Amino acid sequence: MRRAAVAIAAGAMAVSLAACGSAKESGDNADSTGSAKKGDDIKVGLLLPENATARYEKFDRPLIEKKVKELTGDKGEVVYANANQDAAKQNQQVDTMVSNKVDVLIVDAVDSKAIAGSVKKAKDAGIPVVAYDRLAEGPIDAYTSFDNVTVGKTQGEALLKALGGKAKDGQIVMMNGSSTDPNAAQFKKGAHEVLDGKVKVGREYDTKEWKPENANANMEGAISALGKDKIVGVYSANDGMAGGIITALKAAGIADIPVTGQDAELAGVQRIVTGEQYMSVYKPYPQEADVAAEMAVALAQGKSLDSIAKDKVDSPTTKAVPSVLVPVVSLTKDNINDTVIKDGIYTVNEICTGKYKAACDKIGLK
């Protein structure tokens, strides 16, 4: 597992180095979808979807702000807004940024369909839009995220590995993400490609707004419907929901069954250390954030994305969007050192606080 993770991480680094050239190096020709040429004194609008998931405030926002400053010699400004999981609020935030004449937008959509009209407003105002982490609809100019189908496959493969021979002995519960998030559909697709025919899915849910409390309620319903002795594992699409699921499992007296996750949140990593959660998907946020910043600065300056975005992705409304998809890593207790610690996401001290210290010592995390 560790050798595999290192190999994948090395591949991710290679992709990053190949795809993530500096915006200052991405050519001097104005892109047909970009704004007129500008210097380094640019204004980048950053709209993130919510702050309940730890990653957005801890990683995405500061990383993007740092990269924009680096690319613009400290002259670029990032104007930030968080939608708190409210699609209507996010549309208003786009309108405000259009009125304030930002030079480019980076948008992680609460609802990929609901944002389409606001993306068009920005476009009509001459403001290019980078879809970040989620493939927003409307006339977007660029997109960066992770390979979301591969994320689901990674989760499914890990769950099957953890189940071993038990895969045929019982049923699993699938706790997918929000139906308004296009990523959730891709995670689900990838997971089903791996799990279908190899394990019985007893109950499956699309979890409203990705909320842990909704996952908790769904899990309670699944336990009641299936019986606690019939559930052998849980596919959870992210770490926040995994927390709510594990709380429900504990309350029902269910222990020692594998639960998946995603995002490598600190609480999720700590649950992996103790064995309450089997795995998470580590997504190298620094690479994704750097790409988004590079795309945004290049578009604001009217430069080509050719040296940054080597891939093309189709959205339901826009074909051949210049894109960068960053690889992911299956995170288990065997490769914590080689992933989140090595990349500086967390320190051992942050993970191995008081009640986790004995478990950390047991797996050699010191």
LOSEMI-668151 format. One record per residue (C-alpha): residue number from 0; residue in one letter; chain; y, x, z. Coordinates in Angstrom, 1 decimal. Layout:
REM residues N
k:r:c:y:x:z
NUM:a:A:Y:X:Z
...
//
This chain:
REM residues 366
k:r:c:y:x:z
0:m:A:0.0:0.0:0.0
1:r:A:2.4:2.8:0.9
2:r:A:1.7:4.7:-2.3
3:a:A:2.2:1.6:-4.3
4:a:A:5.5:0.8:-2.6
5:v:A:6.8:4.3:-3.2
6:a:A:5.8:4.1:-6.8
7:i:A:7.6:0.8:-7.2
8:a:A:10.7:2.0:-5.4
9:a:A:10.8:5.1:-7.6
10:g:A:10.5:2.8:-10.6
11:a:A:13.4:0.7:-9.3
12:m:A:15.5:3.8:-8.9
13:a:A:14.8:4.8:-12.4
14:v:A:15.8:1.4:-13.7
15:s:A:18.9:1.5:-11.6
16:l:A:19.9:5.0:-12.9
17:a:A:19.2:3.9:-16.5
18:a:A:20.9:0.6:-16.3
19:c:A:23.7:1.0:-13.9
20:g:A:26.1:3.4:-15.6
21:s:A:29.7:3.5:-14.3
22:a:A:32.0:0.8:-15.7
23:k:A:34.4:3.6:-16.5
24:e:A:31.7:4.9:-18.9
25:s:A:30.8:1.6:-20.5
26:g:A:33.0:2.1:-23.6
27:d:A:36.6:1.5:-24.6
28:n:A:36.0:-1.4:-27.0
29:a:A:37.1:-4.8:-25.7
30:d:A:34.2:-7.2:-25.3
31:s:A:34.6:-10.4:-27.2
32:t:A:33.9:-12.4:-24.1
33:g:A:36.0:-10.3:-21.7
34:s:A:39.6:-10.3:-20.8
35:a:A:42.3:-8.2:-22.4
36:k:A:42.3:-4.5:-21.4
37:k:A:43.5:-3.7:-18.0
38:g:A:43.7:-0.6:-15.8
39:d:A:42.3:-0.2:-12.4
40:d:A:44.7:-2.6:-10.7
41:i:A:42.4:-5.6:-11.0
42:k:A:41.5:-8.6:-8.9
43:v:A:37.8:-9.5:-8.6
44:g:A:36.9:-13.0:-7.2
45:l:A:33.7:-13.0:-5.2
46:l:A:32.1:-16.3:-4.4
47:l:A:28.9:-16.2:-2.2
48:p:A:26.9:-19.4:-1.5
49:e:A:26.3:-19.4:2.3
50:n:A:26.3:-17.2:5.4
51:a:A:23.2:-18.6:7.2
52:t:A:21.1:-16.0:5.3
53:a:A:22.0:-12.7:6.9
54:r:A:22.1:-10.7:3.6
55:y:A:25.3:-12.1:2.2
56:e:A:27.7:-11.0:4.9
57:k:A:25.7:-7.9:5.9
58:f:A:24.9:-6.5:2.5
59:d:A:26.2:-8.2:-0.6
60:r:A:29.9:-8.6:0.3
61:p:A:30.6:-5.2:1.7
62:l:A:28.5:-3.4:-0.9
63:i:A:30.4:-5.2:-3.8
64:e:A:33.7:-4.5:-2.2
65:k:A:32.9:-0.8:-1.7
66:k:A:31.7:-0.4:-5.3
67:v:A:34.8:-2.1:-6.8
68:k:A:37.0:0.2:-4.8
69:e:A:35.0:3.2:-6.0
70:l:A:35.1:2.2:-9.6
71:t:A:38.9:1.5:-9.6
72:g:A:40.1:4.5:-7.5
73:d:A:40.8:2.2:-4.6
74:k:A:43.2:0.0:-6.7
75:g:A:40.9:-2.9:-7.3
76:e:A:41.0:-5.9:-4.9
77:v:A:38.2:-8.3:-4.0
78:v:A:39.2:-11.8:-3.2
79:y:A:36.3:-13.4:-1.2
80:a:A:35.2:-17.0:-0.5
81:n:A:32.0:-18.4:1.0
82:a:A:30.9:-21.9:0.2
83:n:A:28.7:-22.5:3.3
84:q:A:26.0:-24.1:1.2
85:d:A:28.5:-26.7:-0.2
86:a:A:28.5:-27.0:-4.0
87:a:A:31.7:-29.1:-4.1
88:k:A:33.5:-26.6:-1.9
89:q:A:32.4:-23.7:-4.2
90:n:A:33.8:-25.6:-7.2
91:q:A:37.1:-25.9:-5.4
92:q:A:37.0:-22.2:-4.6
93:v:A:36.6:-21.4:-8.3
94:d:A:39.6:-23.6:-9.1
95:t:A:41.6:-21.8:-6.5
96:m:A:40.7:-18.4:-7.9
97:v:A:41.5:-19.5:-11.4
98:s:A:44.9:-20.7:-10.2
99:n:A:45.4:-17.4:-8.5
100:k:A:44.6:-15.6:-11.8
101:v:A:41.9:-13.3:-10.7
102:d:A:40.7:-11.0:-13.6
103:v:A:37.0:-11.7:-13.2
104:l:A:34.6:-13.8:-11.1
105:i:A:31.3:-12.8:-9.5
106:v:A:29.6:-16.1:-8.6
107:d:A:26.4:-16.6:-6.6
108:a:A:26.0:-20.4:-7.2
109:v:A:25.1:-22.9:-4.5
110:d:A:23.9:-25.2:-7.2
111:s:A:23.4:-23.6:-10.6
112:k:A:24.0:-26.9:-12.5
113:a:A:27.0:-28.1:-10.5
114:i:A:28.9:-24.8:-11.0
115:a:A:28.8:-25.1:-14.9
116:g:A:32.1:-27.1:-15.2
117:s:A:33.9:-24.5:-13.0
118:v:A:32.5:-21.6:-15.0
119:k:A:33.9:-23.3:-18.1
120:k:A:37.3:-23.7:-16.5
121:a:A:37.3:-20.0:-15.7
122:k:A:36.2:-19.1:-19.2
123:d:A:38.9:-21.4:-20.7
124:a:A:41.5:-19.5:-18.5
125:g:A:40.3:-16.2:-20.0
126:i:A:38.4:-15.2:-16.8
127:p:A:34.9:-13.8:-17.4
128:v:A:32.1:-14.7:-15.0
129:v:A:29.3:-12.6:-13.7
130:a:A:26.4:-14.7:-12.4
131:y:A:25.1:-12.9:-9.3
132:d:A:21.6:-13.3:-7.9
133:r:A:21.2:-16.8:-9.3
134:l:A:21.5:-17.7:-13.0
135:a:A:24.5:-20.1:-13.0
136:e:A:24.8:-22.5:-15.9
137:g:A:27.9:-22.7:-18.1
138:p:A:29.4:-19.9:-20.4
139:i:A:28.6:-16.9:-18.1
140:d:A:29.3:-13.4:-19.5
141:a:A:26.7:-11.4:-17.5
142:y:A:23.9:-11.8:-15.0
143:t:A:22.2:-9.6:-12.4
144:s:A:19.4:-10.5:-10.1
145:f:A:15.8:-9.6:-9.3
146:d:A:12.8:-10.5:-11.4
147:n:A:12.3:-13.8:-9.6
148:v:A:8.9:-14.7:-11.1
149:t:A:7.7:-11.3:-10.1
150:v:A:9.0:-12.0:-6.5
151:g:A:6.8:-15.1:-6.4
152:k:A:3.8:-13.2:-7.8
153:t:A:4.4:-10.4:-5.2
154:q:A:4.3:-13.0:-2.4
155:g:A:1.3:-14.8:-3.8
156:e:A:-0.7:-11.5:-4.2
157:a:A:0.2:-10.4:-0.7
158:l:A:-1.0:-13.8:0.7
159:l:A:-4.3:-13.6:-1.1
160:k:A:-4.8:-10.0:0.1
161:a:A:-4.1:-11.1:3.7
162:l:A:-6.5:-14.1:3.4
163:g:A:-9.4:-12.1:1.9
164:g:A:-12.5:-14.2:2.2
165:k:A:-10.7:-17.0:4.1
166:a:A:-9.0:-18.1:0.9
167:k:A:-11.9:-20.4:0.2
168:d:A:-12.3:-21.6:3.8
169:g:A:-9.2:-23.7:4.3
170:q:A:-5.9:-24.7:2.8
171:i:A:-2.4:-23.1:2.6
172:v:A:1.0:-24.7:2.9
173:m:A:3.6:-23.8:0.3
174:m:A:7.2:-23.8:1.6
175:n:A:9.4:-23.4:-1.5
176:g:A:13.1:-23.0:-1.6
177:s:A:15.8:-25.5:-2.5
178:s:A:15.4:-27.6:-5.6
179:t:A:19.1:-26.9:-6.5
180:d:A:18.4:-23.1:-6.7
181:p:A:17.0:-21.9:-10.0
182:n:A:15.6:-18.8:-8.3
183:a:A:13.4:-21.1:-6.1
184:a:A:11.8:-22.6:-9.2
185:q:A:11.0:-19.1:-10.5
186:f:A:9.6:-17.9:-7.1
187:k:A:7.4:-21.0:-7.1
188:k:A:6.3:-20.5:-10.7
189:g:A:5.3:-16.9:-9.9
190:a:A:3.4:-17.8:-6.7
191:h:A:1.5:-20.6:-8.5
192:e:A:0.5:-18.2:-11.3
193:v:A:-1.3:-16.1:-8.6
194:l:A:-2.5:-18.7:-6.2
195:d:A:-3.7:-21.6:-8.4
196:g:A:-7.5:-21.7:-8.5
197:k:A:-7.9:-19.1:-5.8
198:v:A:-6.8:-21.1:-2.8
199:k:A:-6.3:-24.8:-2.1
200:v:A:-2.7:-25.9:-1.5
201:g:A:-2.9:-28.6:1.1
202:r:A:0.8:-29.4:1.3
203:e:A:3.8:-28.2:-0.7
204:y:A:7.5:-28.7:-0.1
205:d:A:10.8:-28.0:-1.8
206:t:A:12.9:-27.2:1.3
207:k:A:16.4:-28.7:1.3
208:e:A:19.1:-26.1:1.3
209:w:A:16.6:-23.4:2.3
210:k:A:17.3:-24.3:6.0
211:p:A:14.9:-23.0:8.6
212:e:A:15.1:-26.3:10.5
213:n:A:14.0:-28.2:7.4
214:a:A:11.1:-25.7:6.9
215:n:A:10.2:-26.2:10.6
216:a:A:10.1:-30.0:10.2
217:n:A:8.1:-29.8:7.0
218:m:A:5.6:-27.4:8.7
219:e:A:5.2:-29.9:11.6
220:g:A:4.4:-32.6:9.0
221:a:A:1.9:-30.4:7.2
222:i:A:0.1:-29.5:10.5
223:s:A:0.0:-33.2:11.4
224:a:A:-1.4:-34.2:8.0
225:l:A:-3.9:-31.4:7.5
226:g:A:-5.0:-30.5:11.0
227:k:A:-4.2:-27.2:12.7
228:d:A:-7.8:-25.9:12.1
229:k:A:-7.6:-26.4:8.3
230:i:A:-4.5:-24.2:7.6
231:v:A:-5.4:-20.6:6.8
232:g:A:-2.0:-19.3:5.6
233:v:A:1.6:-20.2:4.6
234:y:A:3.5:-19.3:1.5
235:s:A:7.2:-19.2:2.6
236:a:A:9.7:-18.4:0.0
237:n:A:12.1:-16.5:2.3
238:d:A:12.4:-15.0:5.8
239:g:A:14.7:-17.6:7.2
240:m:A:12.2:-20.4:6.5
241:a:A:9.4:-18.2:7.8
242:g:A:11.1:-18.2:11.1
243:g:A:11.2:-22.0:11.3
244:i:A:7.6:-22.1:10.1
245:i:A:6.3:-19.7:12.7
246:t:A:8.1:-21.6:15.4
247:a:A:6.1:-24.7:14.3
248:l:A:2.9:-22.8:14.1
249:k:A:3.3:-21.5:17.7
250:a:A:4.2:-24.9:19.0
251:a:A:0.9:-26.2:17.5
252:g:A:-1.1:-23.3:19.0
253:i:A:-1.8:-21.7:15.6
254:a:A:-1.8:-17.9:15.6
255:d:A:-3.0:-15.1:13.4
256:i:A:-2.5:-16.7:10.0
257:p:A:-0.5:-14.9:7.3
258:v:A:3.0:-16.1:6.5
259:t:A:5.0:-14.6:3.6
260:g:A:8.8:-14.2:3.3
261:q:A:11.6:-12.7:1.3
262:d:A:14.9:-10.8:1.8
263:a:A:13.7:-8.3:4.5
264:e:A:16.0:-9.9:7.1
265:l:A:16.1:-8.0:10.4
266:a:A:14.3:-10.9:12.2
267:g:A:11.7:-11.0:9.4
268:v:A:11.1:-7.3:9.7
269:q:A:10.7:-7.6:13.4
270:r:A:8.2:-10.4:13.0
271:i:A:6.3:-8.2:10.6
272:v:A:6.2:-5.4:13.2
273:t:A:4.7:-7.8:15.8
274:g:A:2.3:-9.3:13.2
275:e:A:3.8:-12.9:13.4
276:q:A:4.8:-12.6:9.8
277:y:A:2.6:-10.8:7.3
278:m:A:5.1:-9.6:4.6
279:s:A:8.5:-10.0:3.1
280:v:A:9.9:-9.1:-0.3
281:y:A:12.4:-6.2:-0.1
282:k:A:15.1:-6.5:-2.7
283:p:A:17.2:-3.4:-3.0
284:y:A:20.6:-5.1:-2.5
285:p:A:22.6:-1.9:-3.1
286:q:A:21.4:-1.7:-6.7
287:e:A:22.1:-5.4:-7.4
288:a:A:25.5:-5.2:-5.8
289:d:A:26.4:-2.1:-7.7
290:v:A:25.4:-3.6:-11.0
291:a:A:27.5:-6.8:-10.3
292:a:A:30.6:-4.7:-9.4
293:e:A:30.1:-2.5:-12.5
294:m:A:29.8:-5.6:-14.8
295:a:A:32.8:-7.2:-13.2
296:v:A:35.1:-4.2:-13.5
297:a:A:34.0:-3.6:-17.1
298:l:A:34.7:-7.2:-18.0
299:a:A:38.0:-7.3:-16.3
300:q:A:39.0:-4.1:-18.1
301:g:A:37.9:-5.6:-21.5
302:k:A:35.1:-3.1:-21.9
303:s:A:31.6:-3.4:-23.4
304:l:A:28.6:-4.0:-21.1
305:d:A:26.2:-2.2:-23.5
306:s:A:25.7:0.8:-21.3
307:i:A:25.2:-1.3:-18.2
308:a:A:23.1:-4.3:-19.3
309:k:A:20.0:-3.4:-21.3
310:d:A:18.3:-6.8:-21.1
311:k:A:19.1:-10.3:-22.3
312:v:A:18.4:-13.5:-20.4
313:d:A:18.7:-17.1:-21.5
314:s:A:20.1:-19.8:-19.2
315:p:A:19.7:-23.5:-19.9
316:t:A:23.2:-23.4:-21.4
317:t:A:23.8:-19.9:-22.6
318:k:A:21.6:-17.7:-24.8
319:a:A:21.2:-13.9:-24.6
320:v:A:23.3:-13.2:-21.5
321:p:A:23.7:-9.5:-20.9
322:s:A:21.5:-8.9:-17.8
323:v:A:20.1:-6.4:-15.4
324:l:A:16.9:-7.3:-13.4
325:v:A:16.2:-5.1:-10.4
326:p:A:12.6:-4.5:-9.3
327:v:A:11.3:-5.5:-5.9
328:v:A:8.9:-4.2:-3.3
329:s:A:6.3:-5.9:-1.1
330:l:A:7.2:-5.1:2.5
331:t:A:4.5:-5.0:5.1
332:k:A:4.2:-3.0:8.4
333:d:A:2.7:-0.2:6.4
334:n:A:5.8:0.7:4.4
335:i:A:8.8:-0.2:6.6
336:n:A:9.7:3.5:6.8
337:d:A:9.5:3.9:3.1
338:t:A:11.7:1.0:2.3
339:v:A:14.4:-0.5:4.5
340:i:A:14.7:2.5:6.8
341:k:A:14.6:5.1:4.0
342:d:A:17.3:3.1:2.1
343:g:A:19.5:2.8:5.1
344:i:A:19.3:-1.0:5.4
345:y:A:18.2:-0.7:9.1
346:t:A:17.7:2.1:11.6
347:v:A:14.6:2.3:13.7
348:n:A:16.8:1.5:16.7
349:e:A:18.0:-1.7:15.1
350:i:A:14.4:-2.8:14.5
351:c:A:12.7:-1.5:17.6
352:t:A:14.8:-3.1:20.3
353:g:A:13.3:-3.8:23.8
354:k:A:10.7:-6.4:23.1
355:y:A:9.7:-4.8:19.8
356:k:A:9.3:-1.3:21.0
357:a:A:5.6:-1.4:22.0
358:a:A:4.7:-3.0:18.6
359:c:A:6.9:-0.4:16.8
360:d:A:5.1:2.4:18.7
361:k:A:1.7:0.9:17.8
362:i:A:2.4:1.1:14.0
363:g:A:4.1:4.5:14.3
364:l:A:7.7:3.3:13.8
365:k:A:9.7:5.8:15.8
//
